[in-house]
């Protein structure tokens, strides 16, 4: 089911002014109310760049000193290991420190799922959508390179980027699997934790890709939502009893977020756990999903993002 609402004068005006498919704007107005215009303006203005320190290779303080000596200005964020790039003398992705794997350029919102999952040294973890490797290598860092991460990537053309980043960041506990994550339960491996950063329509990354304003419609939401429901069931079924799953997307649509979590909770004996960061999820189903979290560009200065943490009972 796709939620849709009548067109209004306001939705038509905003859509025309900022170049959106009006279907997106009229839905945002219903979901986010008066904040819709703030979301749109934040995407138009652009969002900061962020880096995530890689303590496998360098201490935070040493990296900050190195980059500041090169003319970069960084600011600590509320998310551990994540720093905002306030001033760039040149591209932050073109330093010797970047090439040596001392840090990863990734959005602040993308740092939240690995921190929420909190993988421990020695655990067995599955990453259900690993490429290009930002979250995979972050988990390897949190695990101090101990234990195992099954980094699953179905698309062969995306494997090399994952391999390169795993090597660059010094992640030594990663096993890369070229397979559809929906088939992972067939391997008979039970894991302590799963990270599922699901394929999505990407409504939350308009600031990086302006085509998302117009080229993602009802069919795309239906396709992604169906795939996400299959993936989250497979992720849950791969967990040991008491295991933990973190689900995330860079989409703003409830069909890809709250409805997917509601689907899992209706099909499996699971408990939604609290997350430290972000705003409460939309109250859009009969079930209380307020422990899941949303991130907004105008509030959190990052991509539009959704994160939920689930325990297998």
Secondary structure as UniProt FT lines:
FT   HELIX           9..18
FT   HELIX           22..32
FT   HELIX           33..35
FT   HELIX           36..45
FT   STRAND          49..53
FT   TURN            55..57
FT   HELIX           60..69
FT   TURN            70..71
FT   STRAND          73..76
FT   TURN            80..81
FT   STRAND          82..87
FT   HELIX           92..94
FT   HELIX           96..99
FT   TURN            100..101
FT   STRAND          103..105
FT   HELIX           108..117
FT   TURN            121..122
FT   STRAND          124..127
FT   TURN            128..129
FT   TURN            131..132
FT   HELIX           134..142
FT   TURN            143..145
FT   STRAND          148..152
FT   HELIX           156..158
FT   HELIX           159..168
FT   TURN            169..170
FT   STRAND          174..177
FT   HELIX           181..187
FT   STRAND          191..197
FT   HELIX           203..205
FT   TURN            206..208
FT   HELIX           210..213
FT   HELIX           218..237
FT   STRAND          239..249
FT   HELIX           254..256
FT   HELIX           258..267
FT   STRAND          270..273
FT   STRAND          279..280
FT   TURN            290..291
FT   STRAND          293..295
FT   HELIX           297..300
FT   STRAND          305..312
//
